[in-house]
Amino acid sequence: MDPDVSKLAQLLVVVVAFGGFATALAVAARFALSRMGRRPRERGDAPGRLDDARLERIEQAVDAIAIEVERIAEAQRFTARLMSERAVERLPAQGDDARRSVTPH
């Protein structure tokens, strides 16, 4: 296997893994937030402060994940650009060995 294809495959696996993680985190956060909204408030003001702290941590985690996903996307765009530039360099020049044909195997 071509090393470039292998690197692209590894990058795509990382992107899909982060996407799955972000989706799972979003679903879990949505579920947790919906359950918090249904609970009756007990002990006055203390649970509100706890919920605010938890929400702040969730926001920070989501922001960190968004930054990492953006870095991965930028790396993917960079890799795709490099691979397209290399593909142009590898193409045979017009008229070079015109009898050759590309086969699927």
N, C-alpha and C positions, 0 to 999 in steps of 0.2 A: 504494500500500500504506500502511496505517495506520502511523504512526511507532512506536506502541507494539508492534505486531506485528513490525516490523522489529527493534526493540531486543530483544524476546524471542527472535527467531530468532538474532540475534547471540549472545545469552547462551547459548542452547542449543548453538550451534556450539562455543563455548568450553568448556562443560561436557563435551560429547562428546569434544572434543580432549584435555582433561585426563584424562578417563576412559580414553581409548585410550592416552595416554602412561603413565598409572599402570599399566594392564594390561601394556603392553609392558615396562615397568620391572620389574614383578613377575615376569613370565615370564623375563626375562633374569637377574634375581637368582636365581631358583629354579634355572635352568640352570647358572649359574656356581657356586652353592653345591653343587649335586649333583656337578659335575665336581671341585670342590675335595675333596669327601669321598672320591672314588675314587682320587685321586692318591697314590702312595706318598710318604711324607715323606722328604725329603733334607736333609742338613746339619743335622740335629738340631733346635734350637729356633728358628732364625731364621725359617723360613716361618710358624710359628705366630704370631709377632708381626706379620708382614706381613699375614696373614689377618685378625688382630684389627683392625688399622688399616683395612683395606678394608671389613670388616664394619661398623665404626663409621661410616665415610663413607656406606655404603649405608643404614644406619639413619637417619642425619641427613637424607639425601636423601628417604627415604620419609616421615619426619616432616614435612619441609617441604612435600612434595606433599600430605600429608593436611591440613595447615593451609590450603593454597590451595584444595583441593577443598571444605573446609568453608566457606571464605569465599564461594566460588562458589555453594554450596548455599544459604547465607544470602541472598545477593543474589537468587537465583532465587525463594526464598520471599517476599522483600520485593516483588519485581516482580509475582509472581502475586497477592499481596494487593492491591497498588495497582491492578492491572488489574481485579480483581474488584470493587473499590470503584468504579472508574470505570464499569464495566459497569452497575452498579446505578443510578448517576446518569444514564446515557444512556437508560435504559429509559423509554418514554413512560408517563405516568400513566394510571391506570385510567380508561376512558371517553374519553380523548383520541383523536379520529379513529379510532373503532372500525372503520371500513370498510377501513382499510389492511391489507394483508397482506404478509408477508415472503416474498419470492421468492428462489430459490437463486442468482440472478445479478444 
